[in-house]
Each structure stands twice: as structure tokens, then as C-alpha cells.
Amino acid sequence: MTRLFVDCRDYPSEMNCTVAISADTQDELVEAAVQHAVTVHGHQDSPELRQELAKMIKSEEAALS
């Protein structure tokens, strides 16, 4: 099974966040990324945020190539 991840370093902000989050499923990863975005970055949980985070997901295989 390919790991999926979201890496804050790919989306620079004034916080210079270096957190990377990974999971085996998209649903699990989006949920963890939403929690991070809300808690650390001050975003509001919304369907739009979840859609944007889902677009940011990369697979381990894509990162290695």
C-alpha cells in the first residue's frame, strides 16, 4: 500500500511550518491535515478547506520519482 502525505513545506507561510503528515488512506490524511490546519494555522474547518487539502495530497511513489 502506498503512503499518502501532505507536507507544509510545499506551501510556505509566515509560520515556516515544516510539518509533514502521512496516512494510508485519503480520508484519514485529510482528517489529520484538517486538525493541523485548524489548530496550528488558524483555518476554519469547512468543506472548502477539506477539498483544498485533498488536492495537496501526494503519494510516496510520486515524491520519490
C-alpha positions as CSV (number, residue, x, y, z in Angstrom):
1,M,0.0,0.0,0.0
2,T,1.3,3.4,-0.9
3,R,1.6,6.0,1.8
4,L,0.0,9.4,1.2
5,F,1.3,12.6,2.6
6,V,0.8,16.4,2.9
7,D,3.9,18.5,3.6
8,C,3.5,22.1,4.8
9,R,6.9,22.9,3.4
10,D,5.3,22.7,-0.1
11,Y,3.1,25.6,0.9
12,P,5.3,28.3,2.5
13,S,3.6,30.6,5.1
14,E,4.7,33.2,7.5
15,M,4.9,30.4,10.1
16,N,7.6,28.5,8.2
17,C,5.8,25.3,9.2
18,T,7.8,22.1,8.5
19,V,5.2,19.5,9.5
20,A,4.6,16.6,7.1
21,I,1.6,14.3,7.8
22,S,1.1,10.8,6.3
23,A,-1.5,8.1,6.3
24,D,-2.6,5.1,4.4
25,T,-6.0,6.5,3.3
26,Q,-7.1,9.8,1.9
27,D,-9.9,10.1,4.4
28,E,-7.5,9.6,7.4
29,L,-5.0,12.0,5.9
30,V,-7.5,14.8,5.2
31,E,-8.9,14.4,8.8
32,A,-5.4,14.8,10.3
33,A,-4.5,17.6,8.0
34,V,-7.7,19.5,8.9
35,Q,-6.9,19.2,12.6
36,H,-3.4,20.6,11.9
37,A,-4.7,23.4,9.7
38,V,-7.3,24.4,12.3
39,T,-5.1,24.1,15.4
40,V,-1.8,25.4,14.1
41,H,-2.6,27.6,11.1
42,G,-5.9,29.0,12.4
43,H,-8.1,27.9,9.5
44,Q,-11.8,27.2,9.9
45,D,-12.9,23.6,9.2
46,S,-15.1,23.7,6.1
47,P,-15.9,21.6,3.0
48,E,-13.7,24.1,1.0
49,L,-10.7,23.6,3.3
50,R,-11.1,19.8,3.1
51,Q,-11.2,20.0,-0.7
52,E,-8.1,22.1,-0.8
53,L,-6.2,19.8,1.5
54,A,-7.3,16.8,-0.6
55,K,-5.7,18.5,-3.6
56,M,-2.4,18.8,-1.7
57,I,-2.1,15.0,-1.2
58,K,0.9,13.3,-2.8
59,S,1.8,9.7,-2.8
60,E,5.2,8.4,-1.5
61,E,5.9,7.0,-5.0
62,A,5.4,10.4,-6.7
63,A,7.7,12.0,-4.2
64,L,10.5,9.5,-4.9
65,S,10.4,9.9,-8.6
